[in-house]
Amino acid sequence: MMLKTICLGVAAALGVAAEANGIFMLWSPEAWYLAVPGVTTTGPFNQHFVRDIGLIFLFVGTAFLAGAFLPGLRVILWTTPTLWLWGHALFHFWEVAVGICGPSVLARDFPAVTFPALVGTVLTLWAIQSARAAESARTSL
């Protein structure tokens, strides 16, 4: 029961963080561009691009928050944004691999890029295990 509480709390925190980031990106894209470490080194400011990604972060946040409250949909609601988060993280690794950025970028970006993907993975694996246990309990009755 404690693990469930922790997982739901972490999912809610991840959801709120993604929502806040998405709102910031939509509300004030230039301020977001200037405020986030390293973003200015990735290319010139593009308001349309920042807002597009802001929408994605709103979807990611909404999915994690909804999954915290909808156990029957939790696996799909957490798997989908986790896949995007991993795509985002792997893109950052690819930029280092092809020489666009130096390896130090991975450490700088870890808290906001790779760590959320890892958290999403742990949450998704817990949701899968929890759904299987619930199904097993239903079928053994």
C-alpha positions in Angstrom: 0.0 0.0 0.0 2.9 2.4 0.8 4.5 1.7 -2.6 1.2 2.5 -4.3 1.0 5.8 -2.4 4.6 6.7 -3.4 4.0 5.8 -7.1 0.8 7.8 -7.3 2.5 10.8 -5.5 5.5 10.6 -7.9 3.2 10.4 -10.9 1.2 13.4 -9.7 4.5 15.4 -9.1 5.8 14.5 -12.5 2.4 15.5 -14.0 2.4 18.8 -12.2 6.0 19.5 -13.2 5.3 18.7 -16.9 2.1 20.8 -16.8 4.0 23.8 -15.2 6.7 23.5 -17.8 4.2 23.3 -20.7 2.2 26.3 -19.4 5.5 28.3 -19.0 6.4 27.4 -22.6 3.0 28.5 -23.9 2.6 31.6 -21.8 6.0 33.1 -22.2 8.1 31.1 -24.8 11.0 33.6 -24.9 11.3 33.8 -21.2 11.3 30.0 -21.1 14.0 29.9 -23.8 16.2 32.3 -21.8 15.5 30.7 -18.4 16.2 27.0 -19.0 20.0 26.2 -18.8 21.4 25.2 -22.2 18.4 25.9 -24.4 20.0 29.0 -25.9 22.9 26.8 -27.1 20.6 24.6 -29.1 19.8 27.2 -31.8 18.0 30.5 -32.2 14.7 31.2 -30.4 11.7 29.9 -32.3 8.4 30.8 -30.6 6.4 28.3 -32.7 8.7 25.4 -31.8 8.8 26.3 -28.1 5.0 26.4 -28.1 4.7 23.1 -30.0 6.8 21.4 -27.4 4.8 23.2 -24.6 1.7 21.4 -25.9 3.5 18.1 -25.7 4.4 18.8 -22.1 0.8 19.6 -21.3 -0.2 16.2 -22.8 2.6 14.4 -20.9 1.5 16.1 -17.6 -2.2 15.4 -18.2 -1.4 11.7 -18.9 0.5 11.2 -15.7 -2.1 13.1 -13.6 -5.0 11.2 -15.2 -3.2 7.9 -14.7 -2.8 8.7 -11.0 -6.7 8.8 -10.7 -7.8 6.3 -13.4 -6.3 2.9 -12.4 -8.0 1.1 -15.3 -6.2 3.3 -17.8 -3.0 3.8 -15.9 -0.8 1.5 -18.0 -1.6 3.2 -21.3 -1.7 6.7 -19.7 1.8 6.3 -18.3 3.3 4.2 -21.1 2.5 6.8 -23.8 4.2 9.9 -22.3 7.1 7.7 -21.1 7.8 6.7 -24.7 7.9 10.4 -25.7 10.1 11.2 -22.7 12.6 8.4 -23.8 12.5 9.7 -27.4 13.4 13.2 -26.1 16.2 11.8 -23.9 17.6 9.6 -26.7 17.6 12.6 -29.0 19.8 14.4 -26.5 22.2 11.3 -26.5 22.2 11.3 -30.3 23.2 14.9 -30.4 26.3 14.0 -28.3 27.0 10.9 -30.3 27.2 12.8 -33.6 29.1 15.7 -32.1 26.5 18.4 -32.0 27.0 18.8 -28.2 29.7 17.7 -25.8 29.1 15.0 -23.2 28.8 17.5 -20.4 25.4 18.4 -21.8 24.1 15.0 -20.7 24.8 15.8 -17.0 23.4 19.3 -17.3 20.2 18.0 -19.0 19.8 14.8 -16.8 17.4 16.3 -14.2 14.9 17.7 -16.8 15.4 15.2 -19.7 16.7 11.7 -18.7 15.5 11.5 -15.1 11.8 12.0 -16.1 12.1 9.2 -18.6 13.6 6.9 -15.9 10.8 7.9 -13.5 8.1 7.3 -16.1 9.7 3.9 -16.8 9.6 2.9 -13.1 6.0 4.1 -12.8 4.9 2.3 -16.0 6.5 -1.0 -14.8 4.8 -0.6 -11.4 1.5 0.1 -13.2 1.9 -3.0 -15.4 2.7 -5.2 -12.3 -0.2 -3.7 -10.4 -2.6 -4.3 -13.2 -1.4 -7.9 -13.6 -1.8 -8.5 -9.8 -5.3 -7.0 -9.9 -6.3 -9.2 -12.9 -4.9 -12.3 -11.2 -6.9 -11.5 -8.0 -10.1 -11.1 -10.1 -9.6 -14.3 -12.0 -8.8 -16.4 -8.9 -12.1 -15.6 -7.3 
